[in-house]
Amino acid sequence: MKHNGVEFDNYFKNYPDANGYFGKYGGSYISPELQTAMNEISAAYQTICKSAKFISELRRIRKDFQGRPTPISHLDRLSAHIGTGVQLYVKREDLNHTGAHKLNHCMGEALLAKYMGKKKVIAETGAGQHGVALATAAAYFGLECDIYMGSVDIKKQAPNVARMKILGARVVEVKDGLATLKEAVDAAFAAYCKEYKDAIYCIGSVVGPHPFPMMVRDFQSVVGIEAREQFLDMTGELPDAVVACVGGGSNAMGMFAGFLNDPVDIYGIEPLGRGPKLGDHAASLNFGEPGVMHGFSTIMLKDENGEPAPVYSVASGLDYPASGPEHCFLHDCGRVKYDVVDDNETIDAFFALSRLEGIIPAIESAHAVAYGMKLAKTMGKGSVLINLSGRGDKDMDYIIEKYGIR
Ligand SMILES: *Cc1c(COP(=O)(O)O)cnc(C)c1O
């Protein structure tokens, strides 16, 4: 299938290219030391990911440890509540071990570390979700795990800090600058430059220098591959539309990977937060411009100096000022439509899914649910498959304190 000059037959063989580019996005904009380390990971991944032993071990782990495949649930009452006849479905990544999709790529990255003979995994974390998923994978494989985290985030995210420590990870406090995610990224990269002979760096989304956007997509594609087969099995057809929320874009890329070459409308949903003013949202593909940050070429929100702008979202997993390079490419060629929902619509969807279906979603995932509901109102018939990237247990205290019971 061709879309605006881009061929989607054999898409995964052709994108990214050998240098990690999806069209003009992606690549690798890093120091020579870091480039040496990335080249090593890239070469190892290209070989290991094709080995039958690696593939079968990852399959076994997905089934026996993670509890995959995760089901698809038909949202009978929510669909009836909307009342247009459109049927909504959710892919239940909330039922993946640890309660979200992030473990899909962390298990892949940690298994790669093991095959490369590394002893340690290194990463940064903001809200702590990536840190917890990586600490889980490290415990499973018996790897050391260093998680860099800003002092401010350590205070805010006490339960996730406790989880990481219980799982045996070392949480390294970063006190520089504003002491949040950006400083944690810098500190983790600096540590990795020194330790790369014994360690590998594990990125938490489809972002960063090549090969991470490709690797994380490949590891997450299990979501879309399962979902396509399950949906056909359940209904005898493909969904008319597929929806996922986009922070860095890993859960969305995983889901979309299953449907890019199908006659299915695909929607990536960014957080509009409090509104369209810079600083009030994190909708980089809707409001951003081309630029380079965190080692890759992307579409990003910039401040007056061209630096990554401060962003906001009610969902801490979505407040990133850029998106993965593959999303930028799919945006420009028009294969995926990137749209927004705001905080208010998200909180309404959070309660609707909880009340009508008995599923409490992560606030990140509630963005996709909100858009799926809006879409169902405008469609006369058909079906919408939403990626429910995680469960909402982590968000309940915050929702009750800030919004009360709606
Ligand atoms: C981290 C997170 C996200 C956002 O990350 P992506 O890379 O955009 O998928 C979305 N949902 C949940 C539940 C998360 O934990």
The ligand as a MOL file (V3000), in Angstrom:
LIG
                    3D

  0  0  0     0  0            999 V3000
M  V30 BEGIN CTAB
M  V30 COUNTS 15 15 0 0 0
M  V30 BEGIN ATOM
M  V30 1 C 5.2390 6.2390 29.7000 0
M  V30 2 C 3.8410 5.9970 29.3720 0
M  V30 3 C 3.2530 6.5080 28.1850 0
M  V30 4 C 3.9910 7.4200 27.2390 0
M  V30 5 O 5.0870 6.8620 26.6070 0
M  V30 6 P 5.0870 6.4760 25.0620 0
M  V30 7 O 6.5000 6.1940 24.7640 0
M  V30 8 O 4.5320 7.6460 24.3000 0
M  V30 9 O 4.2030 5.2940 24.9100 0
M  V30 10 C 1.9420 6.1930 27.8890 0
M  V30 11 N 1.2060 5.4240 28.7160 0
M  V30 12 C 1.7100 4.9050 29.8670 0
M  V30 13 C 0.8350 4.0810 30.7290 0
M  V30 14 C 3.0360 5.1800 30.2310 0
M  V30 15 O 3.5370 4.6770 31.3700 0
M  V30 END ATOM
M  V30 BEGIN BOND
M  V30 1 1 1 2
M  V30 2 1 2 3
M  V30 3 2 2 14
M  V30 4 1 3 4
M  V30 5 2 3 10
M  V30 6 1 4 5
M  V30 7 1 5 6
M  V30 8 2 6 7
M  V30 9 1 6 8
M  V30 10 1 6 9
M  V30 11 1 10 11
M  V30 12 2 11 12
M  V30 13 1 12 13
M  V30 14 1 12 14
M  V30 15 1 14 15
M  V30 END BOND
M  V30 END CTAB
M  END
